[in-house]
Amino acid sequence: MSQGQMIILEDLASIFSKKSYICIEANWYNFYSTFMYTPTLLTNKDIPSVLACIAEGKEMNLFIEGDIEQYGLETETVSIWAFGEDWDCLLLRYYSNFIISSNKDQFDVQAVADFLQDQEIQCISAKETVLQQLVPYYPDLPFQGTYLCRLEKEHFKKIRTGTEQILRLDSSHDQDIVDLYKLIDEFAKPYIEHEEEKLKQTRENYEKGCEGYGIFKDGVLICTAYTTATTRSGAMIIGVATHPAYRQRGYASMVMNHLCEQGFERGLIFLCLFYDNPAAGAMYHRLGFETIGRWAMMKF
């Protein structure tokens, strides 16, 4: 072998050696990144740490606190993952609904988006400024911003309502409730497409202690509302709905007035709810609710 050939071989060996080093370094970086950003699935032993993490935004994190109290963190219904070494972000799963919670202005949204790609999702929700960071990863999904309101017990203003009979609902009313929500534009899609799952969720909600009331006409549920995510001090009011054929008659005001009254009588200190309908907002404010922030959802 000539001296020139030896030099060429040495140069090639040097090049391949550098390329190998670069490949190894890149693979190690990818492994390290994946390892660092793999979320931690939390268990019941982590509950005190989770509650400490979300204590600052009690209303915004009411779903997380309430679901922990009702289900714990080791059931098929509820899971929570922590992202980052310092728990920069928590991700709650309730059935196929996800809630993102972060106390920081910026969190590793890429890691959250990557994780969500493998999940079955009906809805993702969060504080509006948090969820906005996820929008680029779901450009085709509608982004629905809403107001978050809070009602303190001492600020509750009972409103004069009609004399309609308001019944307390239970798990046996699951079909009545689902049938009503299938008629409401805001709720219809998941209740039509996943009716059996929604029936199961409704039964479980009431068996776990959610409090709901409704008005029936000729055996048909025409108005309802209920509390969920109930904690020792508060609860979230959701699912306020009136049958399209019975609107503008004050039924929602009657049910809401009764639901708030019963909640405070059984010891709650505050109630929260979301709204984006100005007419509904006016009714909530008449009851004493005050706007405290913005919430948002992306429905699949």
C-alpha positions as CSV (number, residue, x, y, z in Angstrom):
1,M,0.0,0.0,0.0
2,S,1.4,3.4,-1.0
3,Q,1.9,6.3,1.4
4,G,-0.9,8.2,-0.4
5,Q,-3.3,5.3,0.1
6,M,-2.4,5.2,3.8
7,I,-3.2,8.9,4.2
8,I,-6.6,8.5,2.5
9,L,-7.6,5.6,4.7
10,E,-6.5,7.5,7.8
11,D,-8.6,10.5,6.7
12,L,-11.7,8.2,6.1
13,A,-11.2,6.6,9.5
14,S,-11.1,10.0,11.1
15,I,-14.3,11.1,9.3
16,F,-16.2,7.9,10.2
17,S,-15.0,8.2,13.8
18,K,-16.3,11.8,14.1
19,K,-19.6,10.8,12.4
20,S,-20.0,7.8,14.8
21,Y,-19.3,10.2,17.8
22,I,-21.9,12.6,16.5
23,C,-24.5,9.8,16.0
24,I,-23.9,8.5,19.5
25,E,-24.1,11.9,21.0
26,A,-27.4,12.6,19.1
27,N,-28.9,9.3,20.1
28,W,-27.9,9.9,23.7
29,Y,-29.4,13.4,23.6
30,N,-32.7,12.0,22.2
31,F,-32.7,9.3,24.9
32,Y,-31.9,11.8,27.6
33,S,-34.6,14.2,26.4
34,T,-37.2,11.4,26.3
35,F,-36.2,10.3,29.7
36,M,-36.3,13.7,31.2
37,Y,-39.7,14.6,29.8
38,T,-41.5,11.3,30.3
39,P,-44.4,12.3,32.6
40,T,-44.7,10.7,36.0
41,L,-48.0,8.9,36.7
42,L,-48.9,9.9,40.2
43,T,-50.4,7.7,42.8
44,N,-52.3,8.1,46.1
45,K,-49.0,8.7,48.0
46,D,-48.5,11.8,45.8
47,I,-51.9,13.4,46.8
48,P,-50.4,15.8,49.5
49,S,-47.9,17.1,47.0
50,V,-50.5,17.6,44.3
51,L,-52.8,19.5,46.7
52,A,-49.9,21.7,47.7
53,C,-49.0,22.3,44.0
54,I,-52.6,23.4,43.1
55,A,-53.4,25.3,46.3
56,E,-52.6,28.7,44.8
57,G,-55.4,28.6,42.2
58,K,-58.2,26.9,44.1
59,E,-61.0,27.8,41.7
60,M,-59.0,27.0,38.6
61,N,-58.0,23.7,40.1
62,L,-61.3,22.7,41.6
63,F,-61.8,19.8,39.2
64,I,-58.4,18.3,40.2
65,E,-59.0,18.7,43.9
66,G,-62.6,17.4,43.7
67,D,-61.7,14.4,41.5
68,I,-58.9,13.5,43.9
69,E,-61.3,13.6,46.9
70,Q,-63.9,11.5,45.1
71,Y,-61.8,9.0,43.2
72,G,-58.2,9.1,44.4
73,L,-55.4,8.5,41.9
74,E,-55.5,4.8,41.5
75,T,-58.7,4.1,39.6
76,E,-59.7,3.7,36.0
77,T,-61.7,6.9,36.1
78,V,-59.0,9.4,37.2
79,S,-55.3,9.8,36.5
80,I,-52.8,12.6,36.9
81,W,-49.4,12.9,35.3
82,A,-46.7,15.4,36.4
83,F,-44.4,16.9,33.8
84,G,-40.9,18.2,34.6
85,E,-38.7,17.6,37.6
86,D,-40.4,20.5,39.4
87,W,-43.9,19.5,38.3
88,D,-44.1,22.5,35.9
89,C,-47.4,21.0,34.6
90,L,-50.0,18.6,35.9
91,L,-52.4,16.7,33.5
92,L,-55.6,15.3,34.8
93,R,-57.6,12.7,33.0
94,Y,-61.2,12.1,33.9
95,Y,-62.5,9.4,31.5
96,S,-61.6,10.9,28.1
97,N,-61.5,14.5,29.3
98,F,-58.2,16.2,30.1
99,I,-57.3,19.2,32.2
100,I,-54.0,21.0,32.2
101,S,-52.8,22.9,35.2
102,S,-49.6,25.0,35.5
103,N,-48.6,27.7,37.9
104,K,-46.0,28.9,35.4
105,D,-46.4,31.3,32.5
106,Q,-44.4,28.8,30.3
107,F,-44.3,25.0,30.6
108,D,-43.1,22.2,28.3
109,V,-46.2,22.3,26.0
110,Q,-44.3,20.1,23.4
111,A,-44.0,17.3,26.0
112,V,-47.7,17.6,26.9
113,A,-48.8,17.6,23.2
114,D,-46.6,14.6,22.4
115,F,-48.1,12.7,25.3
116,L,-51.7,13.6,24.3
117,Q,-51.2,12.2,20.8
118,D,-51.5,8.7,22.2
119,Q,-54.6,9.4,24.3
120,E,-58.3,9.0,23.5
121,I,-59.7,12.5,24.0
122,Q,-63.1,14.1,24.0
123,C,-62.1,17.5,25.5
124,I,-59.0,19.3,26.7
125,S,-59.6,22.3,29.1
126,A,-57.5,24.6,31.2
127,K,-57.0,28.2,32.2
128,E,-57.3,30.2,29.0
129,T,-53.7,31.4,28.9
130,V,-52.5,27.8,29.5
131,L,-54.6,26.2,26.8
132,Q,-53.7,28.9,24.3
133,Q,-50.2,27.4,24.3
134,L,-51.6,24.1,23.0
135,V,-53.5,25.6,20.1
136,P,-50.7,25.3,17.5
137,Y,-50.8,21.6,18.0
138,Y,-54.5,21.4,17.2
139,P,-55.1,24.0,14.5
140,D,-58.3,22.5,13.3
141,L,-60.1,22.3,16.6
142,P,-62.4,25.1,17.7
143,F,-61.1,27.1,20.8
144,Q,-63.9,28.0,23.2
145,G,-63.1,30.6,25.8
146,T,-65.4,31.1,28.8
147,Y,-65.7,33.1,32.0
148,L,-65.0,31.5,35.3
149,C,-67.3,32.7,38.1
150,R,-67.3,32.2,41.9
151,L,-70.2,32.6,44.4
152,E,-69.4,33.1,48.1
153,K,-72.0,31.8,50.5
154,E,-72.4,35.3,52.1
155,H,-72.9,36.8,48.7
156,F,-75.7,34.5,47.6
157,K,-78.8,36.4,46.5
158,K,-81.9,34.2,46.5
159,I,-84.1,35.2,43.6
160,R,-87.8,34.9,43.5
161,T,-88.8,32.0,41.3
162,G,-92.0,30.1,40.2
163,T,-93.8,27.3,41.9
164,E,-92.6,24.5,39.7
165,Q,-91.7,21.3,41.5
166,I,-87.9,20.8,41.5
167,L,-86.8,17.2,42.0
168,R,-83.5,16.0,43.3
169,L,-82.0,13.7,40.7
170,D,-80.1,10.4,41.3
171,S,-78.4,7.7,39.3
172,S,-81.8,6.2,38.2
173,H,-82.3,9.4,36.1
174,D,-79.3,8.8,33.9
175,Q,-81.3,8.3,30.7
176,D,-83.4,11.4,31.3
177,I,-80.3,13.5,31.8
178,V,-78.5,12.1,28.7
179,D,-81.6,12.5,26.6
180,L,-81.8,16.2,27.5
181,Y,-78.1,16.9,26.9
182,K,-78.5,15.3,23.4
183,L,-80.8,18.2,22.5
184,I,-78.4,20.9,23.7
185,D,-76.0,22.2,21.1
186,E,-73.3,22.9,23.6
187,F,-73.4,19.3,25.0
188,A,-74.9,17.2,22.2
189,K,-71.9,15.8,20.3
190,P,-70.3,13.5,23.0
191,Y,-73.7,12.5,24.4
192,I,-74.8,11.3,20.9
193,E,-71.5,9.7,19.9
194,H,-70.7,8.2,23.2
195,E,-74.1,7.6,24.8
196,E,-73.2,4.4,26.7
197,E,-70.1,6.0,28.2
198,K,-72.1,9.2,29.2
199,L,-74.8,7.0,30.8
200,K,-72.0,5.3,32.9
201,Q,-70.4,8.6,33.8
202,T,-73.8,10.1,34.8
203,R,-74.6,7.1,37.1
204,E,-71.1,7.2,38.6
205,N,-71.3,10.9,39.2
206,Y,-74.5,10.6,41.2
207,E,-73.3,7.5,43.1
208,K,-70.2,9.4,44.1
209,G,-72.3,12.1,45.6
210,C,-72.9,14.8,43.0
211,E,-76.0,16.8,43.7
212,G,-78.3,17.6,40.8
213,Y,-81.9,18.9,40.4
214,G,-84.4,19.0,37.6
215,I,-87.8,20.0,36.5
216,F,-90.0,17.5,34.6
217,K,-92.9,18.1,32.3
218,D,-95.1,15.2,31.3
219,G,-92.4,12.8,32.4
220,V,-89.7,14.5,30.4
221,L,-86.7,16.2,32.0
222,I,-86.8,19.8,30.7
223,C,-84.2,21.6,32.9
224,T,-81.3,20.5,35.0
225,A,-78.0,21.5,36.7
226,Y,-75.7,19.7,39.0
227,T,-72.5,20.0,41.0
228,T,-69.3,18.0,40.5
229,A,-65.7,18.1,41.7
230,T,-67.1,18.7,45.2
231,T,-64.5,19.3,47.9
232,R,-64.9,20.1,51.6
233,S,-65.4,23.7,50.9
234,G,-66.6,24.1,47.3
235,A,-68.0,22.6,44.1
236,M,-68.3,23.2,40.4
237,I,-71.7,23.7,38.9
238,I,-72.0,22.3,35.4
239,G,-74.5,20.9,32.9
240,V,-77.0,23.8,33.2
241,A,-79.5,23.0,30.4
242,T,-83.0,23.7,29.4
243,H,-85.0,21.9,26.7
244,P,-85.2,24.0,23.6
245,A,-89.0,24.0,23.7
246,Y,-89.1,25.3,27.3
247,R,-86.7,28.2,27.2
248,Q,-87.3,31.8,28.3
249,R,-89.7,30.7,31.1
250,G,-87.3,31.0,34.1
251,Y,-86.7,27.3,34.6
252,A,-82.9,27.6,34.7
253,S,-83.2,30.3,37.3
254,M,-85.4,28.1,39.5
255,V,-83.1,25.1,39.3
256,M,-79.9,27.2,39.8
257,N,-81.4,29.1,42.8
258,H,-82.4,25.8,44.4
259,L,-79.0,24.1,43.7
260,C,-77.1,27.0,45.2
261,E,-79.4,27.1,48.2
262,Q,-79.0,23.4,48.9
263,G,-75.2,23.5,48.4
264,F,-74.8,26.2,51.0
265,E,-77.2,24.5,53.4
266,R,-75.1,21.4,53.4
267,G,-71.9,23.3,54.3
268,L,-70.2,24.5,51.2
269,I,-68.4,27.9,51.3
270,F,-68.3,28.7,47.6
271,L,-69.6,27.5,44.2
272,C,-68.0,28.0,40.8
273,L,-69.2,27.7,37.2
274,F,-68.3,28.6,33.6
275,Y,-70.3,30.5,31.0
276,D,-70.0,32.1,27.6
277,N,-73.7,32.9,27.0
278,P,-74.4,36.5,28.0
279,A,-78.0,35.7,28.9
280,A,-76.9,32.9,31.2
281,G,-74.2,35.2,32.6
282,A,-76.8,37.8,33.6
283,M,-78.8,35.2,35.5
284,Y,-75.7,33.9,37.3
285,H,-74.7,37.5,38.3
286,R,-78.2,38.0,39.7
287,L,-77.5,35.1,42.0
288,G,-74.3,36.8,43.2
289,F,-71.7,35.1,41.1
290,E,-68.6,37.2,40.3
291,T,-66.3,36.8,37.3
292,I,-62.8,35.8,38.5
293,G,-61.0,34.6,35.4
294,R,-61.1,32.9,32.0
295,W,-61.3,29.2,31.2
296,A,-61.1,27.5,27.8
297,M,-61.9,24.2,26.1
298,M,-61.1,22.4,22.9
299,K,-63.6,19.7,22.0
300,F,-62.7,16.8,19.7
